[in-house]
């Protein structure tokens, strides 16, 4: 039975057997017996980490330490409001920080925390489809979708579904505004292989 540790573009944590390409955390989300609590976060520092780092291994969902969460890809992590880890992803973090004008991580986390939540719910941000950069997520037709070029890619836990045309019009951005600006400034999130265009037939 899968653990409840998979993060959706909406920021929700669910149980799903699909594998992610990134891990990360929001602090300690399990009880002393290792059972996942109903908490959605314990720290304002929501980070995204690599799955493998210097050969280290650790059991999943240990008590008294950070709780592993998993993402389909980095665009999903951005949509949920996570940033790159400064330890295991130093190069990505430095590029991210440079696009944010060298802001300190504690200040990034404070801003992102205000942008990603409205009380206990995901904060949505009014936008227009044509104004958003590649790598941003929107809630379109009641479904999270990734913007990529001229198409929208509907999200599923195990990968992106066939593309839909991207027409202009009002929408609700899932990706927080500060991270949209990071994308607009040139940061390229690492995407799941299903986001790649199909090879010519």
GUMAR-849812 format. One record per atom (N, C-alpha, C): residue in one letter; x, y, z; atom name. Coordinates in steps of 0.1 Angstrom, whole numbers, plus 5000, padded with zeros to 4 digits. Layout:
N
{"A"; {X; Y; Z}; "CA"}
...
This chain:
201
{"X"; {5008; 4988; 5000}; "N"}
{"X"; {5000; 5000; 5000}; "CA"}
{"X"; {5009; 5012; 5000}; "C"}
{"X"; {5007; 5022; 4990}; "N"}
{"X"; {5015; 5034; 4990}; "CA"}
{"X"; {5013; 5043; 5002}; "C"}
{"X"; {5024; 5049; 5006}; "N"}
{"X"; {5024; 5059; 5016}; "CA"}
{"X"; {5018; 5072; 5011}; "C"}
{"X"; {5012; 5080; 5020}; "N"}
{"X"; {5007; 5093; 5016}; "CA"}
{"X"; {5019; 5103; 5016}; "C"}
{"X"; {5026; 5104; 5005}; "N"}
{"X"; {5038; 5112; 5004}; "CA"}
{"X"; {5040; 5118; 4990}; "C"}
{"X"; {5030; 5117; 4981}; "N"}
{"X"; {5031; 5122; 4968}; "CA"}
{"X"; {5024; 5136; 4967}; "C"}
{"X"; {5032; 5146; 4962}; "N"}
{"X"; {5027; 5160; 4961}; "CA"}
{"X"; {5021; 5163; 4947}; "C"}
{"X"; {5009; 5168; 4947}; "N"}
{"X"; {5002; 5172; 4935}; "CA"}
{"X"; {5005; 5187; 4931}; "C"}
{"X"; {5003; 5191; 4919}; "N"}
{"X"; {5005; 5205; 4916}; "CA"}
{"X"; {4997; 5215; 4925}; "C"}
{"X"; {4986; 5210; 4930}; "N"}
{"X"; {4978; 5218; 4940}; "CA"}
{"X"; {4984; 5219; 4953}; "C"}
{"X"; {4995; 5212; 4956}; "N"}
{"X"; {5002; 5212; 4969}; "CA"}
{"X"; {4997; 5202; 4978}; "C"}
{"X"; {4986; 5195; 4975}; "N"}
{"X"; {4981; 5184; 4983}; "CA"}
{"X"; {4990; 5173; 4984}; "C"}
{"X"; {4990; 5166; 4995}; "N"}
{"X"; {4998; 5154; 4997}; "CA"}
{"X"; {4989; 5142; 4996}; "C"}
{"X"; {4991; 5132; 4987}; "N"}
{"X"; {4982; 5121; 4986}; "CA"}
{"X"; {4990; 5108; 4985}; "C"}
{"X"; {4983; 5097; 4986}; "N"}
{"X"; {4989; 5084; 4984}; "CA"}
{"X"; {4988; 5079; 4969}; "C"}
{"X"; {4999; 5076; 4963}; "N"}
{"X"; {4998; 5072; 4949}; "CA"}
{"X"; {5010; 5063; 4946}; "C"}
{"X"; {5009; 5052; 4939}; "N"}
{"X"; {5020; 5043; 4936}; "CA"}
{"X"; {5030; 5048; 4926}; "C"}
{"X"; {5027; 5058; 4918}; "N"}
{"X"; {5036; 5063; 4908}; "CA"}
{"X"; {5048; 5069; 4914}; "C"}
{"X"; {5059; 5067; 4907}; "N"}
{"X"; {5072; 5071; 4911}; "CA"}
{"X"; {5075; 5086; 4907}; "C"}
{"X"; {5082; 5093; 4916}; "N"}
{"X"; {5085; 5107; 4913}; "CA"}
{"X"; {5100; 5108; 4908}; "C"}
{"X"; {5103; 5120; 4902}; "N"}
{"X"; {5117; 5122; 4898}; "CA"}
{"X"; {5124; 5132; 4907}; "C"}
{"X"; {5117; 5137; 4917}; "N"}
{"X"; {5123; 5146; 4927}; "CA"}
{"X"; {5117; 5142; 4941}; "C"}
{"X"; {5125; 5145; 4951}; "N"}
{"X"; {5120; 5144; 4965}; "CA"}
{"X"; {5121; 5158; 4971}; "C"}
{"X"; {5117; 5159; 4984}; "N"}
{"X"; {5118; 5172; 4990}; "CA"}
{"X"; {5110; 5170; 5004}; "C"}
{"X"; {5109; 5182; 5010}; "N"}
{"X"; {5102; 5181; 5023}; "CA"}
{"X"; {5097; 5195; 5027}; "C"}
{"X"; {5088; 5194; 5038}; "N"}
{"X"; {5082; 5206; 5044}; "CA"}
{"X"; {5084; 5204; 5059}; "C"}
{"X"; {5094; 5197; 5064}; "N"}
{"X"; {5096; 5194; 5078}; "CA"}
{"X"; {5090; 5180; 5082}; "C"}
{"X"; {5088; 5178; 5095}; "N"}
{"X"; {5084; 5165; 5100}; "CA"}
{"X"; {5068; 5164; 5099}; "C"}
{"X"; {5064; 5155; 5091}; "N"}
{"X"; {5049; 5153; 5089}; "CA"}
{"X"; {5044; 5140; 5094}; "C"}
{"X"; {5053; 5132; 5101}; "N"}
{"X"; {5048; 5119; 5106}; "CA"}
{"X"; {5049; 5119; 5121}; "C"}
{"X"; {5041; 5110; 5127}; "N"}
{"X"; {5040; 5110; 5142}; "CA"}
{"X"; {5052; 5101; 5147}; "C"}
{"X"; {5053; 5099; 5160}; "N"}
{"X"; {5064; 5092; 5166}; "CA"}
{"X"; {5064; 5077; 5162}; "C"}
{"X"; {5053; 5072; 5156}; "N"}
{"X"; {5053; 5058; 5151}; "CA"}
{"X"; {5055; 5057; 5136}; "C"}
{"X"; {5058; 5069; 5130}; "N"}
{"X"; {5061; 5069; 5116}; "CA"}
{"X"; {5048; 5069; 5107}; "C"}
{"X"; {5037; 5072; 5113}; "N"}
{"X"; {5024; 5073; 5105}; "CA"}
{"X"; {5022; 5088; 5101}; "C"}
{"X"; {5019; 5090; 5088}; "N"}
{"X"; {5017; 5103; 5083}; "CA"}
{"X"; {5005; 5110; 5090}; "C"}
{"X"; {5007; 5122; 5094}; "N"}
{"X"; {4997; 5130; 5100}; "CA"}
{"X"; {4989; 5137; 5090}; "C"}
{"X"; {4979; 5145; 5094}; "N"}
{"X"; {4971; 5153; 5085}; "CA"}
{"X"; {4977; 5167; 5082}; "C"}
{"X"; {4989; 5169; 5088}; "N"}
{"X"; {4996; 5182; 5085}; "CA"}
{"X"; {5000; 5183; 5071}; "C"}
{"X"; {4999; 5195; 5065}; "N"}
{"X"; {5004; 5197; 5052}; "CA"}
{"X"; {5018; 5203; 5052}; "C"}
{"X"; {5022; 5209; 5063}; "N"}
{"X"; {5036; 5215; 5064}; "CA"}
{"X"; {5039; 5217; 5079}; "C"}
{"X"; {5052; 5217; 5082}; "N"}
{"X"; {5057; 5220; 5095}; "CA"}
{"X"; {5067; 5231; 5095}; "C"}
{"X"; {5073; 5234; 5083}; "N"}
{"X"; {5082; 5245; 5082}; "CA"}
{"X"; {5078; 5254; 5070}; "C"}
{"X"; {5083; 5266; 5070}; "N"}
{"X"; {5080; 5275; 5058}; "CA"}
{"X"; {5090; 5272; 5047}; "C"}
{"X"; {5101; 5265; 5050}; "N"}
{"X"; {5111; 5261; 5040}; "CA"}
{"X"; {5106; 5249; 5033}; "C"}
{"X"; {5100; 5250; 5021}; "N"}
{"X"; {5095; 5239; 5013}; "CA"}
{"X"; {5106; 5237; 5002}; "C"}
{"X"; {5113; 5226; 5002}; "N"}
{"X"; {5124; 5224; 4993}; "CA"}
{"X"; {5122; 5212; 4984}; "C"}
{"X"; {5129; 5212; 4973}; "N"}
{"X"; {5130; 5201; 4964}; "CA"}
{"X"; {5144; 5196; 4963}; "C"}
{"X"; {5145; 5182; 4964}; "N"}
{"X"; {5158; 5176; 4964}; "CA"}
{"X"; {5159; 5165; 4953}; "C"}
{"X"; {5172; 5161; 4951}; "N"}
{"X"; {5174; 5150; 4942}; "CA"}
{"X"; {5171; 5137; 4949}; "C"}
{"X"; {5168; 5127; 4941}; "N"}
{"X"; {5165; 5114; 4946}; "CA"}
{"X"; {5177; 5107; 4952}; "C"}
{"X"; {5189; 5109; 4946}; "N"}
{"X"; {5201; 5103; 4950}; "CA"}
{"X"; {5211; 5113; 4952}; "C"}
{"X"; {5219; 5112; 4964}; "N"}
{"X"; {5229; 5122; 4967}; "CA"}
{"X"; {5240; 5115; 4974}; "C"}
{"X"; {5252; 5114; 4968}; "N"}
{"X"; {5264; 5109; 4974}; "CA"}
{"X"; {5262; 5095; 4980}; "C"}
{"X"; {5253; 5087; 4973}; "N"}
{"X"; {5251; 5073; 4978}; "CA"}
{"X"; {5244; 5071; 4991}; "C"}
{"X"; {5238; 5082; 4996}; "N"}
{"X"; {5232; 5080; 5009}; "CA"}
{"X"; {5218; 5074; 5008}; "C"}
{"X"; {5215; 5066; 5018}; "N"}
{"X"; {5202; 5059; 5018}; "CA"}
{"X"; {5195; 5061; 5032}; "C"}
{"X"; {5182; 5062; 5032}; "N"}
{"X"; {5175; 5063; 5045}; "CA"}
{"X"; {5161; 5057; 5043}; "C"}
{"X"; {5156; 5052; 5054}; "N"}
{"X"; {5142; 5046; 5054}; "CA"}
{"X"; {5132; 5058; 5052}; "C"}
{"X"; {5121; 5055; 5046}; "N"}
{"X"; {5111; 5065; 5043}; "CA"}
{"X"; {5102; 5066; 5056}; "C"}
{"X"; {5098; 5079; 5058}; "N"}
{"X"; {5088; 5082; 5069}; "CA"}
{"X"; {5093; 5078; 5083}; "C"}
{"X"; {5106; 5083; 5086}; "N"}
{"X"; {5111; 5081; 5099}; "CA"}
{"X"; {5106; 5091; 5109}; "C"}
{"X"; {5103; 5088; 5121}; "N"}
{"X"; {5099; 5098; 5131}; "CA"}
{"X"; {5111; 5107; 5135}; "C"}
{"X"; {5108; 5119; 5140}; "N"}
{"X"; {5118; 5128; 5145}; "CA"}
{"X"; {5128; 5133; 5135}; "C"}
{"X"; {5125; 5132; 5122}; "N"}
{"X"; {5133; 5138; 5111}; "CA"}
{"X"; {5124; 5142; 5100}; "C"}
{"X"; {5130; 5149; 5090}; "N"}
{"X"; {5121; 5154; 5079}; "CA"}
{"X"; {5115; 5143; 5071}; "C"}
{"X"; {5103; 5145; 5067}; "N"}
{"X"; {5095; 5135; 5060}; "CA"}
{"X"; {5096; 5137; 5045}; "C"}
{"X"; {5100; 5126; 5038}; "N"}
{"X"; {5102; 5126; 5024}; "CA"}
{"X"; {5089; 5128; 5016}; "C"}
{"X"; {5088; 5137; 5007}; "N"}
{"X"; {5077; 5139; 4998}; "CA"}
{"X"; {5083; 5137; 4984}; "C"}
{"X"; {5074; 5134; 4974}; "N"}
{"X"; {5078; 5131; 4961}; "CA"}
{"X"; {5070; 5138; 4950}; "C"}
{"X"; {5076; 5142; 4939}; "N"}
{"X"; {5070; 5150; 4929}; "CA"}
{"X"; {5073; 5144; 4915}; "C"}
{"X"; {5063; 5145; 4906}; "N"}
{"X"; {5065; 5140; 4892}; "CA"}
{"X"; {5077; 5147; 4886}; "C"}
{"X"; {5078; 5160; 4888}; "N"}
{"X"; {5090; 5167; 4883}; "CA"}
{"X"; {5091; 5181; 4890}; "C"}
{"X"; {5101; 5189; 4885}; "N"}
{"X"; {5103; 5202; 4892}; "CA"}
{"X"; {5092; 5212; 4890}; "C"}
{"X"; {5086; 5211; 4878}; "N"}
{"X"; {5075; 5220; 4876}; "CA"}
{"X"; {5063; 5218; 4885}; "C"}
{"X"; {5061; 5205; 4889}; "N"}
{"X"; {5050; 5202; 4899}; "CA"}
{"X"; {5055; 5208; 4912}; "C"}
{"X"; {5067; 5206; 4916}; "N"}
{"X"; {5072; 5211; 4928}; "CA"}
{"X"; {5071; 5226; 4929}; "C"}
{"X"; {5074; 5233; 4918}; "N"}
{"X"; {5072; 5248; 4917}; "CA"}
{"X"; {5057; 5251; 4920}; "C"}
{"X"; {5049; 5244; 4913}; "N"}
{"X"; {5034; 5247; 4914}; "CA"}
{"X"; {5030; 5246; 4928}; "C"}
{"X"; {5035; 5236; 4935}; "N"}
{"X"; {5031; 5234; 4949}; "CA"}
{"X"; {5037; 5244; 4958}; "C"}
{"X"; {5047; 5251; 4953}; "N"}
{"X"; {5054; 5262; 4961}; "CA"}
{"X"; {5067; 5258; 4967}; "C"}
{"X"; {5074; 5248; 4962}; "N"}
{"X"; {5087; 5244; 4966}; "CA"}
{"X"; {5098; 5251; 4958}; "C"}
{"X"; {5110; 5253; 4964}; "N"}
{"X"; {5121; 5258; 4958}; "CA"}
{"X"; {5133; 5248; 4958}; "C"}
{"X"; {5143; 5250; 4950}; "N"}
{"X"; {5155; 5240; 4950}; "CA"}
{"X"; {5162; 5240; 4964}; "C"}
{"X"; {5167; 5229; 4968}; "N"}
{"X"; {5175; 5227; 4980}; "CA"}
{"X"; {5189; 5233; 4978}; "C"}
{"X"; {5193; 5240; 4988}; "N"}
{"X"; {5207; 5247; 4987}; "CA"}
{"X"; {5218; 5237; 4989}; "C"}
{"X"; {5215; 5225; 4994}; "N"}
{"X"; {5225; 5215; 4998}; "CA"}
{"X"; {5228; 5205; 4987}; "C"}
{"X"; {5217; 5197; 4984}; "N"}
{"X"; {5219; 5187; 4974}; "CA"}
{"X"; {5218; 5192; 4960}; "C"}
{"X"; {5213; 5204; 4958}; "N"}
{"X"; {5211; 5210; 4944}; "CA"}
{"X"; {5217; 5223; 4944}; "C"}
{"X"; {5230; 5224; 4948}; "N"}
{"X"; {5236; 5237; 4950}; "CA"}
{"X"; {5236; 5245; 4936}; "C"}
{"X"; {5240; 5239; 4925}; "N"}
{"X"; {5240; 5246; 4912}; "CA"}
{"X"; {5227; 5251; 4909}; "C"}
{"X"; {5216; 5243; 4910}; "N"}
{"X"; {5202; 5248; 4907}; "CA"}
{"X"; {5198; 5259; 4916}; "C"}
{"X"; {5201; 5257; 4929}; "N"}
{"X"; {5198; 5267; 4939}; "CA"}
{"X"; {5205; 5281; 4935}; "C"}
{"X"; {5218; 5280; 4932}; "N"}
{"X"; {5225; 5292; 4928}; "CA"}
{"X"; {5219; 5299; 4916}; "C"}
{"X"; {5215; 5292; 4906}; "N"}
{"X"; {5208; 5298; 4895}; "CA"}
{"X"; {5195; 5304; 4899}; "C"}
{"X"; {5187; 5296; 4906}; "N"}
{"X"; {5174; 5301; 4911}; "CA"}
{"X"; {5176; 5314; 4919}; "C"}
{"X"; {5186; 5314; 4928}; "N"}
{"X"; {5188; 5326; 4937}; "CA"}
{"X"; {5192; 5338; 4928}; "C"}
{"X"; {5200; 5335; 4918}; "N"}
{"X"; {5205; 5346; 4909}; "CA"}
{"X"; {5193; 5353; 4902}; "C"}
{"X"; {5183; 5344; 4897}; "N"}
{"X"; {5171; 5349; 4891}; "CA"}
{"X"; {5162; 5357; 4900}; "C"}
{"X"; {5164; 5355; 4913}; "N"}
{"X"; {5156; 5362; 4923}; "CA"}
{"X"; {5164; 5373; 4930}; "C"}
{"X"; {5174; 5378; 4923}; "N"}
{"X"; {5182; 5389; 4927}; "CA"}
{"X"; {5190; 5387; 4939}; "C"}
{"X"; {5194; 5374; 4942}; "N"}
{"X"; {5203; 5371; 4953}; "CA"}
{"X"; {5196; 5371; 4966}; "C"}
{"X"; {5183; 5370; 4967}; "N"}
{"X"; {5176; 5370; 4979}; "CA"}
{"X"; {5180; 5359; 4988}; "C"}
{"X"; {5180; 5361; 5001}; "N"}
{"X"; {5184; 5350; 5010}; "CA"}
{"X"; {5172; 5340; 5011}; "C"}
{"X"; {5176; 5327; 5014}; "N"}
{"X"; {5166; 5317; 5014}; "CA"}
{"X"; {5155; 5319; 5024}; "C"}
{"X"; {5158; 5325; 5036}; "N"}
{"X"; {5147; 5327; 5046}; "CA"}
{"X"; {5137; 5337; 5041}; "C"}
{"X"; {5142; 5347; 5033}; "N"}
{"X"; {5132; 5357; 5027}; "CA"}
{"X"; {5124; 5350; 5016}; "C"}
{"X"; {5131; 5342; 5008}; "N"}
{"X"; {5123; 5335; 4997}; "CA"}
{"X"; {5112; 5327; 5003}; "C"}
{"X"; {5115; 5320; 5014}; "N"}
{"X"; {5105; 5311; 5021}; "CA"}
{"X"; {5094; 5319; 5026}; "C"}
{"X"; {5097; 5331; 5032}; "N"}
{"X"; {5086; 5339; 5037}; "CA"}
{"X"; {5077; 5344; 5026}; "C"}
{"X"; {5082; 5348; 5015}; "N"}
{"X"; {5074; 5353; 5004}; "CA"}
{"X"; {5066; 5341; 4998}; "C"}
{"X"; {5072; 5330; 4996}; "N"}
{"X"; {5065; 5319; 4990}; "CA"}
{"X"; {5054; 5314; 4999}; "C"}
{"X"; {5056; 5314; 5012}; "N"}
{"X"; {5046; 5309; 5021}; "CA"}
{"X"; {5034; 5317; 5020}; "C"}
{"X"; {5035; 5330; 5018}; "N"}
{"X"; {5023; 5339; 5017}; "CA"}
{"X"; {5016; 5337; 5004}; "C"}
{"X"; {5024; 5333; 4993}; "N"}
{"X"; {5018; 5332; 4980}; "CA"}
{"X"; {5012; 5318; 4977}; "C"}
{"X"; {5016; 5308; 4985}; "N"}
{"X"; {5011; 5294; 4981}; "CA"}
{"X"; {4999; 5290; 4989}; "C"}
{"X"; {4996; 5297; 5000}; "N"}
{"X"; {4985; 5293; 5009}; "CA"}
{"X"; {4975; 5304; 5011}; "C"}
{"X"; {4962; 5301; 5012}; "N"}
{"X"; {4952; 5310; 5016}; "CA"}
{"X"; {4945; 5303; 5028}; "C"}
{"X"; {4949; 5305; 5040}; "N"}
{"X"; {4945; 5297; 5051}; "CA"}
{"X"; {4951; 5283; 5050}; "C"}
{"X"; {4943; 5273; 5049}; "N"}
{"X"; {4948; 5259; 5047}; "CA"}
{"X"; {4947; 5255; 5033}; "C"}
{"X"; {4941; 5264; 5024}; "N"}
{"X"; {4939; 5260; 5010}; "CA"}
{"X"; {4950; 5266; 5001}; "C"}
{"X"; {4951; 5260; 4989}; "N"}
{"X"; {4960; 5265; 4979}; "CA"}
{"X"; {4955; 5278; 4974}; "C"}
{"X"; {4964; 5288; 4973}; "N"}
{"X"; {4961; 5301; 4968}; "CA"}
{"X"; {4962; 5301; 4953}; "C"}
{"X"; {4951; 5305; 4946}; "N"}
{"X"; {4951; 5306; 4931}; "CA"}
{"X"; {4953; 5320; 4928}; "C"}
{"X"; {4960; 5323; 4916}; "N"}
{"X"; {4963; 5336; 4912}; "CA"}
{"X"; {4958; 5339; 4898}; "C"}
{"X"; {4949; 5349; 4897}; "N"}
{"X"; {4943; 5352; 4884}; "CA"}
{"X"; {4954; 5356; 4874}; "C"}
{"X"; {4953; 5351; 4861}; "N"}
{"X"; {4963; 5353; 4851}; "CA"}
{"X"; {4956; 5351; 4837}; "C"}
{"X"; {4964; 5354; 4827}; "N"}
{"X"; {4959; 5350; 4813}; "CA"}
{"X"; {4969; 5340; 4808}; "C"}
{"X"; {4964; 5330; 4801}; "N"}
{"X"; {4972; 5319; 4796}; "CA"}
{"X"; {4984; 5324; 4787}; "C"}
{"X"; {4981; 5334; 4779}; "N"}
{"X"; {4992; 5338; 4770}; "CA"}
{"X"; {5003; 5346; 4777}; "C"}
{"X"; {5000; 5350; 4789}; "N"}
{"X"; {5010; 5358; 4797}; "CA"}
{"X"; {5019; 5350; 4805}; "C"}
{"X"; {5017; 5337; 4806}; "N"}
{"X"; {5024; 5328; 4815}; "CA"}
{"X"; {5036; 5321; 4808}; "C"}
{"X"; {5047; 5319; 4815}; "N"}
{"X"; {5059; 5313; 4808}; "CA"}
{"X"; {5058; 5298; 4809}; "C"}
{"X"; {5066; 5291; 4800}; "N"}
{"X"; {5067; 5277; 4801}; "CA"}
{"X"; {5071; 5272; 4815}; "C"}
{"X"; {5065; 5261; 4819}; "N"}
{"X"; {5069; 5256; 4832}; "CA"}
{"X"; {5059; 5260; 4843}; "C"}
{"X"; {5050; 5269; 4840}; "N"}
{"X"; {5040; 5273; 4850}; "CA"}
{"X"; {5028; 5263; 4849}; "C"}
{"X"; {5021; 5262; 4860}; "N"}
{"X"; {5009; 5253; 4861}; "CA"}
{"X"; {4997; 5262; 4862}; "C"}
{"X"; {4986; 5258; 4856}; "N"}
{"X"; {4974; 5265; 4858}; "CA"}
{"X"; {4963; 5255; 4861}; "C"}
{"X"; {4952; 5260; 4867}; "N"}
{"X"; {4940; 5251; 4869}; "CA"}
{"X"; {4931; 5255; 4858}; "C"}
{"X"; {4930; 5245; 4848}; "N"}
{"X"; {4922; 5248; 4836}; "CA"}
{"X"; {4912; 5236; 4834}; "C"}
{"X"; {4900; 5240; 4832}; "N"}
{"X"; {4889; 5230; 4831}; "CA"}
{"X"; {4889; 5221; 4844}; "C"}
{"X"; {4891; 5227; 4855}; "N"}
{"X"; {4891; 5220; 4868}; "CA"}
{"X"; {4902; 5209; 4869}; "C"}
{"X"; {4913; 5211; 4861}; "N"}
{"X"; {4924; 5201; 4862}; "CA"}
{"X"; {4937; 5209; 4861}; "C"}
{"X"; {4948; 5205; 4869}; "N"}
{"X"; {4961; 5211; 4868}; "CA"}
{"X"; {4967; 5208; 4854}; "C"}
{"X"; {4972; 5218; 4848}; "N"}
{"X"; {4979; 5217; 4834}; "CA"}
{"X"; {4991; 5225; 4834}; "C"}
{"X"; {5001; 5219; 4827}; "N"}
{"X"; {5015; 5225; 4826}; "CA"}
{"X"; {5015; 5233; 4813}; "C"}
{"X"; {5020; 5245; 4813}; "N"}
{"X"; {5022; 5253; 4801}; "CA"}
{"X"; {5035; 5249; 4794}; "C"}
{"X"; {5034; 5246; 4782}; "N"}
{"X"; {5047; 5242; 4774}; "CA"}
{"X"; {5045; 5246; 4760}; "C"}
{"X"; {5051; 5257; 4756}; "N"}
{"X"; {5050; 5262; 4742}; "CA"}
{"X"; {5035; 5266; 4739}; "C"}
{"X"; {5030; 5260; 4728}; "N"}
{"X"; {5017; 5263; 4724}; "CA"}
{"X"; {5006; 5254; 4729}; "C"}
{"X"; {5010; 5246; 4739}; "N"}
{"X"; {5000; 5236; 4744}; "CA"}
{"X"; {5000; 5236; 4759}; "C"}
{"X"; {4989; 5229; 4764}; "N"}
{"X"; {4987; 5227; 4778}; "CA"}
{"X"; {4988; 5212; 4780}; "C"}
{"X"; {4996; 5207; 4790}; "N"}
{"X"; {4997; 5193; 4793}; "CA"}
{"X"; {4990; 5190; 4805}; "C"}
{"X"; {4979; 5182; 4805}; "N"}
{"X"; {4972; 5178; 4817}; "CA"}
{"X"; {4980; 5169; 4825}; "C"}
{"X"; {4980; 5172; 4838}; "N"}
{"X"; {4988; 5164; 4848}; "CA"}
{"X"; {4981; 5151; 4852}; "C"}
{"X"; {4989; 5141; 4853}; "N"}
{"X"; {4985; 5128; 4860}; "CA"}
{"X"; {4997; 5124; 4868}; "C"}
{"X"; {4994; 5116; 4879}; "N"}
{"X"; {5005; 5113; 4888}; "CA"}
{"X"; {5017; 5105; 4882}; "C"}
{"X"; {5014; 5098; 4871}; "N"}
{"X"; {5025; 5090; 4865}; "CA"}
{"X"; {5030; 5097; 4852}; "C"}
{"X"; {5025; 5109; 4849}; "N"}
{"X"; {5030; 5116; 4837}; "CA"}
{"X"; {5020; 5125; 4831}; "C"}
{"X"; {5024; 5132; 4821}; "N"}
{"X"; {5015; 5141; 4814}; "CA"}
{"X"; {5006; 5134; 4804}; "C"}
{"X"; {4994; 5139; 4802}; "N"}
{"X"; {4985; 5133; 4793}; "CA"}
{"X"; {4986; 5141; 4779}; "C"}
{"X"; {4980; 5136; 4769}; "N"}
{"X"; {4981; 5142; 4756}; "CA"}
{"X"; {4978; 5157; 4756}; "C"}
{"X"; {4985; 5165; 4748}; "N"}
{"X"; {4984; 5180; 4749}; "CA"}
{"X"; {4971; 5185; 4744}; "C"}
{"X"; {4967; 5197; 4749}; "N"}
{"X"; {4956; 5204; 4745}; "CA"}
{"X"; {4961; 5218; 4739}; "C"}
{"X"; {4954; 5224; 4730}; "N"}
{"X"; {4958; 5237; 4724}; "CA"}
{"X"; {4958; 5247; 4735}; "C"}
{"X"; {4967; 5256; 4735}; "N"}
{"X"; {4968; 5267; 4744}; "CA"}
{"X"; {4963; 5280; 4738}; "C"}
{"X"; {4950; 5283; 4741}; "N"}
{"X"; {4944; 5295; 4736}; "CA"}
{"X"; {4945; 5306; 4747}; "C"}
{"X"; {4944; 5319; 4743}; "N"}
{"X"; {4944; 5329; 4752}; "CA"}
{"X"; {4931; 5330; 4760}; "C"}
{"X"; {4932; 5336; 4772}; "N"}
{"X"; {4920; 5337; 4780}; "CA"}
{"X"; {4923; 5337; 4795}; "C"}
{"X"; {4914; 5341; 4803}; "N"}
{"X"; {4916; 5341; 4818}; "CA"}
{"X"; {4918; 5327; 4823}; "C"}
{"X"; {4926; 5326; 4833}; "N"}
{"X"; {4929; 5313; 4840}; "CA"}
{"X"; {4933; 5316; 4854}; "C"}
{"X"; {4935; 5305; 4862}; "N"}
{"X"; {4940; 5306; 4875}; "CA"}
{"X"; {4953; 5299; 4876}; "C"}
{"X"; {4964; 5307; 4879}; "N"}
{"X"; {4977; 5301; 4880}; "CA"}
{"X"; {4979; 5294; 4894}; "C"}
{"X"; {4984; 5282; 4893}; "N"}
{"X"; {4987; 5274; 4905}; "CA"}
{"X"; {5001; 5278; 4910}; "C"}
{"X"; {5010; 5280; 4901}; "N"}
{"X"; {5024; 5283; 4904}; "CA"}
{"X"; {5024; 5297; 4911}; "C"}
{"X"; {5030; 5299; 4922}; "N"}
{"X"; {5031; 5312; 4929}; "CA"}
{"X"; {5037; 5323; 4920}; "C"}
{"X"; {5032; 5335; 4922}; "N"}
{"X"; {5037; 5346; 4913}; "CA"}
{"X"; {5052; 5348; 4913}; "C"}
{"X"; {5059; 5346; 4925}; "N"}
{"X"; {5074; 5348; 4925}; "CA"}
{"X"; {5081; 5337; 4917}; "C"}
{"X"; {5075; 5325; 4917}; "N"}
{"X"; {5081; 5315; 4909}; "CA"}
{"X"; {5078; 5316; 4894}; "C"}
{"X"; {5067; 5322; 4891}; "N"}
{"X"; {5064; 5325; 4877}; "CA"}
{"X"; {5074; 5335; 4872}; "C"}
{"X"; {5077; 5345; 4880}; "N"}
{"X"; {5088; 5355; 4876}; "CA"}
{"X"; {5101; 5348; 4875}; "C"}
{"X"; {5104; 5338; 4883}; "N"}
{"X"; {5117; 5331; 4881}; "CA"}
{"X"; {5117; 5324; 4868}; "C"}
{"X"; {5106; 5318; 4864}; "N"}
{"X"; {5105; 5311; 4851}; "CA"}
{"X"; {5106; 5321; 4840}; "C"}
{"X"; {5100; 5332; 4842}; "N"}
{"X"; {5100; 5343; 4831}; "CA"}
{"X"; {5114; 5348; 4830}; "C"}
{"X"; {5122; 5348; 4840}; "N"}
{"X"; {5136; 5353; 4840}; "CA"}
{"X"; {5145; 5343; 4833}; "C"}
{"X"; {5141; 5331; 4831}; "N"}
{"X"; {5149; 5321; 4824}; "CA"}
{"X"; {5153; 5309; 4831}; "C"}
{"X"; {5148; 5307; 4843}; "N"}
{"X"; {5150; 5294; 4850}; "CA"}
{"X"; {5142; 5283; 4843}; "C"}
{"X"; {5148; 5272; 4840}; "N"}
{"X"; {5141; 5261; 4833}; "CA"}
{"X"; {5140; 5249; 4843}; "C"}
{"X"; {5128; 5246; 4847}; "N"}
{"X"; {5126; 5235; 4856}; "CA"}
{"X"; {5128; 5222; 4849}; "C"}
{"X"; {5132; 5212; 4856}; "N"}
{"X"; {5134; 5198; 4849}; "CA"}
{"X"; {5121; 5191; 4849}; "C"}
{"X"; {5117; 5187; 4836}; "N"}
{"X"; {5104; 5181; 4834}; "CA"}
{"X"; {5105; 5166; 4832}; "C"}
{"X"; {5093; 5160; 4835}; "N"}
{"X"; {5092; 5146; 4833}; "CA"}
{"X"; {5093; 5142; 4818}; "C"}
{"X"; {5098; 5130; 4815}; "N"}
{"X"; {5100; 5127; 4801}; "CA"}
{"X"; {5087; 5127; 4793}; "C"}
{"X"; {5075; 5126; 4800}; "N"}
{"X"; {5063; 5126; 4792}; "CA"}
{"X"; {5059; 5140; 4788}; "C"}
{"X"; {5067; 5150; 4792}; "N"}
{"X"; {5065; 5164; 4787}; "CA"}
{"X"; {5072; 5167; 4774}; "C"}
{"X"; {5080; 5157; 4770}; "N"}
{"X"; {5088; 5159; 4757}; "CA"}
{"X"; {5078; 5157; 4746}; "C"}
{"X"; {5080; 5163; 4734}; "N"}
{"X"; {5072; 5161; 4723}; "CA"}
{"X"; {5074; 5147; 4717}; "C"}
{"X"; {5063; 5141; 4712}; "N"}
{"X"; {5064; 5128; 4706}; "CA"}
{"X"; {5073; 5128; 4694}; "C"}
{"X"; {5081; 5118; 4692}; "N"}
{"X"; {5090; 5118; 4680}; "CA"}
{"X"; {5081; 5117; 4667}; "C"}
{"X"; {5086; 5123; 4656}; "N"}
{"X"; {5079; 5123; 4644}; "CA"}
{"X"; {5076; 5109; 4639}; "C"}
{"X"; {5064; 5107; 4634}; "N"}
{"X"; {5060; 5093; 4629}; "CA"}
{"X"; {5066; 5090; 4615}; "C"}
